[in-house]
């Protein structure tokens, strides 16, 4: 999984949770950056419990 995939995952998950668009972009950026910090496809992804519910900035 690359940064773009991680970004999409973050955006979609945030929008499905009815977070605002700016919060969804922040989550997408956060997950995208995590995705490229480790080797493998799924190792860099956070679990649902690790997801911030609001701004990660």
Secondary structure, DSSP 8 states (H G I E B T S, - for coil): --HHHHHHHHHHHHHHTT--HHHHHHHHHHHHHHHTSSSSSSTTS--GGGS-SS---
